[in-house]
Structures are given as structure tokens and as C-alpha cells.
Amino acid sequence: MQIKASKLVLALGAVFAMTPALASTQLIHAGELLAIPGKKPLKEQTVVVVDGRIREVVDGYQSASEYDADSVIDLKDSFVMPGLMDMHVHLQGELSPDNDSRSLRWSGELVQMYGYHNAMTTLMAGFTTVRDAGSMNQQTYAVRDAINKGWIDGPRIIAAGGVGITGGHNDVSGTKHEFMELMTDESVCDGPYDCRRATRNGIKYGADFIKITSTGGVLTDRATGTGKQMEDDELVEVVRAAHSMGRKVASHAHQEDGIIAALKAGVDSIEHGTYAGPAAIKEFKRTGAYLVPTLLAGATVGEMAKMGGILTPAQAAKAIEVSAAMQGNFEKAHKAGVKVAYGTDTAVSKHGLNAREAELMNNAGMSEMDILVSATVNAADLIDMSDSLGTIEAGKHADIIATQISPLDDIKALQNVGFVMKSGKVMKE
């Protein structure tokens, strides 16, 4: 009898395997819909979502029976738009007095879980896609891949592989030499051919893009400034190696000499761009590279420098200078027509506060609509995912958020996202 039952189970399993799964259909009733940032919002729209992708957008509030929908989501009193994207986060960190202790005490596995916790916090804030610009690589790649496979929930993660020179911003600093030797890895390079090797090595082990540090940085615990550090031939070889293997390159850069050198080498984005002046702006426009401004990081380290107790003297001195310069130069770059993709450098600031960047951009003279474009359409273009992200149009992932107040009226509305859908799954309502 047991054998017969087993045969029956196997037969039924074969039948079910041959039967296609029924499509899941959801209708979203949007009171005000910004389907394509940069264009005028529409009133009283229905977004039809089938199996996690947008099938169509229809005028009026359509009935469930007409589409044989499984559910109807009522956002008639809300402003609905594509999911936000942050092009510069570090999911595994958060600047605090405990950083040194965590480096010594936390296992790689615990760091991975902390990074996942921060990823979910970011998703709940309305950011359905992030570009992680540097964390413990394999732990980040594992979380990225698990999310992509549908094993766990989380934002879509585009993860970096880092490349930087010995003693530069990408290298270990601020600890005793034995610990620095232990923590130094194969991403550190010197000379053009060694940097080519480091780039290829990063791609080999799973990098979606390459992050380089053409200048010094605020949080390097050395008084080495924020000027150019990587040589021109090193920058050129990194970009050449990455582009030949289908990867884009993002360059951390503060001082103008390092910004210009990175742009001339062919990088795809400049992160921070603190001291971008007329010569750098000209180079931005010639190359078409994006500026990822991270005004929130500048404001945060400026506040920390004044408070004391978190930054070292070397860090605090650089923080005060960078904080004072960042917002004004961003305003000039934007007004000159430099392309902007939204990014915060969250980890310097607290995870989940990513929307504060929008307020700072607005204070620097960027319009509400341009800010929304930078966090959707432009961000999707930067990561080469315009065919599937950035707008609410047929065929794209159903990454959708909603706020009670229109951010076109008050950009601070983005700091209170009430509804989050990622790939058709409601994460927050």
C-alpha cells in the first residue's frame, strides 16, 4: 500500500510540475501618480502588477473583477511614485565611537547580519535599490545574491569591489601596524599594472562595479589631506580593465585635481565631488559622468567635528573643511548642467535617514522634481537598469512607494514613506 501511495504522490507531482502557476495580479489605486519622474503627475490611476512586474497603467480606478485581480491596494489618498534609489551606501557600517571595538570583536558573519539589518531599514525608508560602495565583499555579495534569488527580502543591491593604493583612503588606517597588516587585502595596489590586477581580481570575486579612491578622504585616520592620491596611469588602467569586463567605475574624489584626473581616465561617476570647480564641471559635461553628491555625509561629519568624541583630530580637521565646501559647489555643478544621481554615503549618517539628502539638495537650489529624477531615472541609468527600474511603466519591476504628502510640494515628505512595494511584494503599508 505504501508503494502505491508513493507512486500516486509522484504522479501527482508530475502533473503539478507540468501545470503553469497562476499569475498573481494586483491593482494599485493611486490618487496621484508620478509614473515617470520629470513628467507631470497623473490623477486617479490604476497600476496593474502581474507577478512582480508592471503590466500597464490605466486611467481611473479599475475594478478587481475586470482584471481578475487577487488584491486591490488602496492608495487613493497618497502620492505614488517609483521606488527610490541610493547610489552610495555602506550597509555594514555606521559611524560611532564603537567602530574600533566592532572591528576587533565582531565576526564576519555578525557583520553580514548587521549589514542585512541595515538593508532592511533602508528598504523600509522607501529605497528599493542601493549601490553599496564598499563593505566586506563576500558578506555583501551573499546578501545581494540571496535577495536576488528570493530567499530573503531586501533592497536590490549593486555591490562594489574596491581598488586603492597603499596608504590611500581605501587602505586600512588608525590602528597598530600588526592589525593593518592583517586587514590589508588584494584590493590594495601600487602602479598601473598592479591596479589592473586588483581590478580584475575584484570582478573575479563578484563585484558589480569598481570603486576607486582617486583622492584622500575625511575618515582616513591620517593627516594626508583630501587631494589627489592615485596617479593618472593607475586610474587609466583601472578604468580600462573594468570597462573591458563590463563593469563601471565610481571614484571617490574630493579635491578638484583628483576629480579631473578620474574623469579624464573615464570613470562613470564621481562620489562626493566636494571641490568641483569650473574645470571639473567642464570635464563632467564633456564625459557625461554622473555626480553622486552625498551632501548628507558632509553635513553629518561637520556636526560630528563640532560635537567631538567621535572623530579623531585628523578626521575632524578634514571634516570641517569638506562640510563647509560641499553644498555650495554642488549647487554650482547642478546649475551648470552636471548630471546628478542621488547618493548619501549612509554609514557616515544613520541608516534609514537616506531621504535627508533630498532636503539638503533642495536647500542647495535643486528643484523637487529634479531631486526625484536623480533618485529614480538617473540612478537607474547609472547602474544600467533603465529597462527595468526608475519609472512605473509596462515591463518594469513593480518597485513602488507612496507618501501622504506630495514631495513635489514638500521634499521632506520623502522622510515619511508609508507604503513600500519591491518587485510586487508589499514590504510596508
HELIX and SHEET records of a PDB file:
HELIX    1   1 GLN A    2  MET A   18  1                                  17    
HELIX    2   2 ALA A   64  TYR A   67  1                                   4    
HELIX    3   3 ASN A   99  ARG A  105  1                                   7    
HELIX    4   4 GLY A  108  MET A  124  1                                  17    
HELIX    5   5 ASN A  137  ASN A  148  1                                  12    
HELIX    6   6 HIS A  177  MET A  183  1                                   7    
HELIX    7   7 PRO A  192  LYS A  204  1                                  13    
HELIX    8   8 ASP A  232  SER A  244  1                                  13    
HELIX    9   9 GLU A  256  ALA A  265  1                                  10    
HELIX   10  10 PRO A  278  THR A  287  1                                  10    
HELIX   11  11 LEU A  295  MET A  307  1                                  13    
HELIX   12  12 PRO A  313  LYS A  335  1                                  23    
HELIX   13  13 ARG A  356  ASN A  363  1                                   8    
HELIX   14  14 GLU A  368  SER A  374  1                                   7    
HELIX   15  15 VAL A  377  LEU A  382  1                                   6    
HELIX   16  16 ILE A  411  ASN A  416  5                                   6    
SHEET    1   A 7 ARG A  53  ASP A  59  0                                        
SHEET    2   A 7 LEU A  42  VAL A  50 -1                                        
SHEET    3   A 7 THR A  25  LEU A  33 -1                                        
SHEET    4   A 7 SER A  71  PRO A  82  1                                        
SHEET    5   A 7 ILE A 400  THR A 403 -1                                        
SHEET    6   A 7 VAL A 417  LYS A 422 -1                                        
SHEET    7   A 7 LYS A 425  LYS A 428 -1                                        
SHEET    1   B 4 LEU A  84  VAL A  89  0                                        
SHEET    2   B 4 PHE A 127  ASP A 132  1                                        
SHEET    3   B 4 ARG A 156  ILE A 165  1                                        
SHEET    4   B 4 VAL A 188  CYS A 189  1                                        
SHEET    1   C 8 LEU A  84  VAL A  89  0                                        
SHEET    2   C 8 PHE A 127  ASP A 132  1                                        
SHEET    3   C 8 ARG A 156  ILE A 165  1                                        
SHEET    4   C 8 PHE A 209  THR A 213  1                                        
SHEET    5   C 8 LYS A 248  ALA A 253  1                                        
SHEET    6   C 8 SER A 269  HIS A 272  1                                        
SHEET    7   C 8 TYR A 290  VAL A 292  1                                        
SHEET    8   C 8 LYS A 339  VAL A 340  1                                        
END                                                                             
